[in-house]
Amino acid sequence: MAIIATFALGLSSAACGNASGNSGSTAGSNGKPTLTFMLDWTPNTNHVGLYVAQQLGYFKDAGINVKILPTAQAGAETSVQNGVADIGFSKLTDLANADAHGADLKLVFDLTQKPIARWCSLKSRTDIKTPKDFAGKTFVTFGSAEQSASVRQMIRYSGGSGDFKTATAGTNTFRTLTSGKGDFAGFYANWEEVESQLNGPALNCFAADKWGVPGNPDQLGFAVKNSWLKNPQNTANLKKFLKAARRGYDYALAHPNKAADILVSQTKTSHLDPKLARASMEKVVREGYWSGNGMGDETTSGKPNQKLTGTVNTADGQKYLDFQYHAGTYTGLHEKKLPYAPQATELSTNKYVQ
């Protein structure tokens, strides 16, 4: 699946309901406005709430139509900026990069409340016991400065030199590791790590926030263009969309197996493994990636809080943005250094989450 490509977090403009970026959404055959949503990569459980809301009629209940678009080669950020899609799946740090280079995007919904990125080696590599042992070895990467800064910090935090070599990731990161062309790589805990547990090869993984990287690097959610929000019709439709999508994700938390089955049935051309989808959803619920509370985190009622929040934690986001800025990750037009770190409060808003 190579969901790792989102770490690095086409379509015709006629295919969307809002090619200009400022006009109101077009009406569908049922007279309801249509919003277009672009995925960031192959459908996976990060997107399950959208497919649940589509299948169970939550979007129609909210008075809107939603067209889910496959990711374009240019990426969701560029597609939303250019008006190919009204809304796109992205993350806060990708918006920081995009806006630094002239885009005008904002995160309006944060799905992940806990870090889900993992840095892993094959479990058979007994010479790698902590991130310190990544030093001097080969990192399989898509060339992201953000990834390299996080890995370097993890190595130094655990007592290593911080130095490592890099190799370009192929279409299958697992295969790159097993071929011996690389020693460690980035994965998502709720997808590829689950896949490794089901089908192998077994991985030994580390979370960046446990090894000296501050804040939450994985605030994944929905992005829109600021100028698009200036149209009152668009903001009204966005609120409807977020309310219905949140309802879909809440259903997935309450009925993880049913939601996983809906994801698989609604994305047949992606040929998702039903066992992987179910196991992924079970891990999402157990670890509390969306709610911030796993099965071991109980409320005063004695039950885990498994309701989606959907809000951006700007304090955690700013810690990570500051870290990456000081590491030299963010540059502006013509690759000039930014005068200050990207600001989480400027890159996101919680005003549309109801």
Rosetta blueprint (number, residue, H / E / L):
1 M L
2 A L
3 I H
4 I H
5 A H
6 T H
7 F H
8 A L
9 L L
10 G L
11 L L
12 S L
13 S H
14 A H
15 A H
16 C L
17 G L
18 N L
19 A L
20 S L
21 G L
22 N L
23 S L
24 G L
25 S L
26 T L
27 A E
28 G L
29 S L
30 N L
31 G L
32 K L
33 P E
34 T E
35 L E
36 T E
37 F E
38 M E
39 L L
40 D L
41 W L
42 T L
43 P L
44 N L
45 T H
46 N H
47 H H
48 V H
49 G H
50 L H
51 Y H
52 V H
53 A H
54 Q H
55 Q H
56 L L
57 G L
58 Y H
59 F H
60 K H
61 D H
62 A L
63 G L
64 I L
65 N E
66 V E
67 K E
68 I E
69 L E
70 P L
71 T L
72 A L
73 Q L
74 A L
75 G L
76 A H
77 E H
78 T H
79 S H
80 V H
81 Q H
82 N L
83 G L
84 V L
85 A L
86 D L
87 I E
88 G E
89 F E
90 S E
91 K E
92 L H
93 T H
94 D H
95 L H
96 A H
97 N H
98 A H
99 D H
100 A H
101 H L
102 G L
103 A L
104 D L
105 L E
106 K E
107 L E
108 V E
109 F E
110 D E
111 L L
112 T L
113 Q L
114 K L
115 P L
116 I L
117 A E
118 R E
119 W E
120 C E
121 S E
122 L E
123 K L
124 S L
125 R L
126 T L
127 D L
128 I L
129 K L
130 T L
131 P H
132 K H
133 D H
134 F H
135 A L
136 G L
137 K L
138 T E
139 F E
140 V E
141 T E
142 F L
143 G L
144 S L
145 A H
146 E H
147 Q H
148 S H
149 A H
150 S H
151 V H
152 R H
153 Q H
154 M H
155 I H
156 R H
157 Y H
158 S L
159 G L
160 G L
161 S L
162 G L
163 D L
164 F L
165 K E
166 T E
167 A E
168 T E
169 A L
170 G L
171 T L
172 N L
173 T H
174 F H
175 R H
176 T H
177 L H
178 T H
179 S L
180 G L
181 K L
182 G L
183 D L
184 F E
185 A E
186 G E
187 F E
188 Y E
189 A L
190 N L
191 W L
192 E H
193 E H
194 V H
195 E H
196 S H
197 Q H
198 L H
199 N H
200 G L
201 P L
202 A L
203 L E
204 N E
205 C E
206 F E
207 A L
208 A H
209 D H
210 K H
211 W L
212 G L
213 V L
214 P L
215 G L
216 N L
217 P L
218 D L
219 Q L
220 L E
221 G E
222 F E
223 A E
224 V E
225 K E
226 N H
227 S H
228 W H
229 L H
230 K H
231 N L
232 P H
233 Q H
234 N H
235 T H
236 A H
237 N H
238 L H
239 K H
240 K H
241 F H
242 L H
243 K H
244 A H
245 A H
246 R H
247 R H
248 G H
249 Y H
250 D H
251 Y H
252 A H
253 L H
254 A H
255 H L
256 P H
257 N H
258 K H
259 A H
260 A H
261 D H
262 I H
263 L H
264 V H
265 S H
266 Q H
267 T L
268 K H
269 T H
270 S H
271 H L
272 L L
273 D L
274 P H
275 K H
276 L H
277 A H
278 R H
279 A H
280 S H
281 M H
282 E H
283 K H
284 V H
285 V H
286 R H
287 E H
288 G L
289 Y L
290 W L
291 S L
292 G L
293 N L
294 G L
295 M L
296 G L
297 D L
298 E E
299 T L
300 T L
301 S L
302 G L
303 K L
304 P E
305 N L
306 Q L
307 K L
308 L L
309 T L
310 G L
311 T L
312 V L
313 N L
314 T H
315 A H
316 D H
317 G H
318 Q H
319 K H
320 Y H
321 L H
322 D H
323 F H
324 Q H
325 Y H
326 H H
327 A L
328 G L
329 T L
330 Y L
331 T E
332 G L
333 L H
334 H H
335 E H
336 K L
337 K E
338 L L
339 P L
340 Y L
341 A L
342 P L
343 Q L
344 A H
345 T H
346 E H
347 L H
348 S E
349 T L
350 N L
351 K L
352 Y L
353 V L
354 Q L
